[in-house]
Structures are given as structure tokens and as C-alpha cells.
């Protein structure tokens, strides 16, 4: 079962802002398009803690092998949480500007 760990709102400039929240963490974050991407394997997004300005993760645009649909895979990392992998998905309700990051427990 997937768990929502962030609620985001897409902005006109391509960034997304919202809150990353777990039992231990409640942090305002921004996903910023990586305008300086110089290699194919470089992230498409940088994830920054808005309070500290520190980069806490990244996101890569991928193509699903099953459906052929594009999605964004994210990796968040901090001492409080370790490493978390998730996916960006549309938020419930149908608003195209609302997104969530979903985490699937690997166990």
C-alpha cells in the first residue's frame, strides 16, 4: 500500500511546493526543475528544504515499462529518515496542479 509523504502544488515556472511529512519530519519543500542538467542520468528535479535551503533529494522523469506513461521517481535523504524512494503522482480530487509523493514500503 502506498503512503502519501508529501502534498505539492505545481507552479507556473515548473516547480512544485508543499510539505514533506512523516512521523518525525514536517518540512516545507520545493521541487525545482534542474535547468543545469548536463548528463542524461542527472536529476530532472532538485528537492530543497525551504526552511534551510539544503538539498534533500532529487527526482528523475521515467517511462513506465508497463503502461508507457511518464512519471517522476524521487529520492529523499536526511539523517532523520535515511533514504526514501517514492513516486510523484496526481493528488486525489482531479486538480492538475496538485501532486503527491507516494512511498511504497519495500517490505
DAZI-V325573 format. One record per residue. N is the residue number from 1. RES is the residue in three letters. BURIAL is # if it has 9 or more other ideal C-beta (glycine too) atoms within 8 Angstrom, else .. Layout:
n->N res->RES burial->BURIAL
n->N res->RES burial->BURIAL
//
This chain:
n->1 res->UNK burial->.
n->2 res->UNK burial->.
n->3 res->UNK burial->.
n->4 res->UNK burial->#
n->5 res->UNK burial->#
n->6 res->UNK burial->#
n->7 res->UNK burial->#
n->8 res->UNK burial->#
n->9 res->UNK burial->#
n->10 res->UNK burial->#
n->11 res->UNK burial->.
n->12 res->UNK burial->.
n->13 res->UNK burial->.
n->14 res->UNK burial->.
n->15 res->UNK burial->#
n->16 res->UNK burial->#
n->17 res->UNK burial->#
n->18 res->UNK burial->#
n->19 res->UNK burial->#
n->20 res->UNK burial->#
n->21 res->UNK burial->.
n->22 res->UNK burial->.
n->23 res->UNK burial->.
n->24 res->UNK burial->.
n->25 res->UNK burial->#
n->26 res->UNK burial->.
n->27 res->UNK burial->#
n->28 res->UNK burial->#
n->29 res->UNK burial->#
n->30 res->UNK burial->#
n->31 res->UNK burial->#
n->32 res->UNK burial->#
n->33 res->UNK burial->#
n->34 res->UNK burial->#
n->35 res->UNK burial->.
n->36 res->UNK burial->.
n->37 res->UNK burial->.
n->38 res->UNK burial->.
n->39 res->UNK burial->.
n->40 res->UNK burial->.
n->41 res->UNK burial->.
n->42 res->UNK burial->.
n->43 res->UNK burial->#
n->44 res->UNK burial->#
n->45 res->UNK burial->#
n->46 res->UNK burial->#
n->47 res->UNK burial->#
n->48 res->UNK burial->#
n->49 res->UNK burial->#
n->50 res->UNK burial->#
n->51 res->UNK burial->.
n->52 res->UNK burial->.
n->53 res->UNK burial->.
n->54 res->UNK burial->.
n->55 res->UNK burial->.
n->56 res->UNK burial->#
n->57 res->UNK burial->#
n->58 res->UNK burial->#
n->59 res->UNK burial->#
n->60 res->UNK burial->#
n->61 res->UNK burial->.
n->62 res->UNK burial->.
n->63 res->UNK burial->.
n->64 res->UNK burial->#
n->65 res->UNK burial->.
n->66 res->UNK burial->.
n->67 res->UNK burial->.
n->68 res->UNK burial->.
n->69 res->UNK burial->.
n->70 res->UNK burial->.
n->71 res->UNK burial->#
n->72 res->UNK burial->#
n->73 res->UNK burial->#
n->74 res->UNK burial->#
n->75 res->UNK burial->#
n->76 res->UNK burial->#
n->77 res->UNK burial->#
n->78 res->UNK burial->.
n->79 res->UNK burial->.
n->80 res->UNK burial->.
n->81 res->UNK burial->#
n->82 res->UNK burial->.
n->83 res->UNK burial->.
n->84 res->UNK burial->#
n->85 res->UNK burial->.
n->86 res->UNK burial->#
n->87 res->UNK burial->#
n->88 res->UNK burial->#
n->89 res->UNK burial->#
n->90 res->UNK burial->.
n->91 res->UNK burial->#
n->92 res->UNK burial->.
n->93 res->UNK burial->.
n->94 res->UNK burial->.
n->95 res->UNK burial->.
n->96 res->UNK burial->.
n->97 res->UNK burial->.
n->98 res->UNK burial->#
n->99 res->UNK burial->#
n->100 res->UNK burial->#
n->101 res->UNK burial->#
n->102 res->UNK burial->#
n->103 res->UNK burial->#
n->104 res->UNK burial->#
n->105 res->UNK burial->.
n->106 res->UNK burial->.
n->107 res->UNK burial->.
//
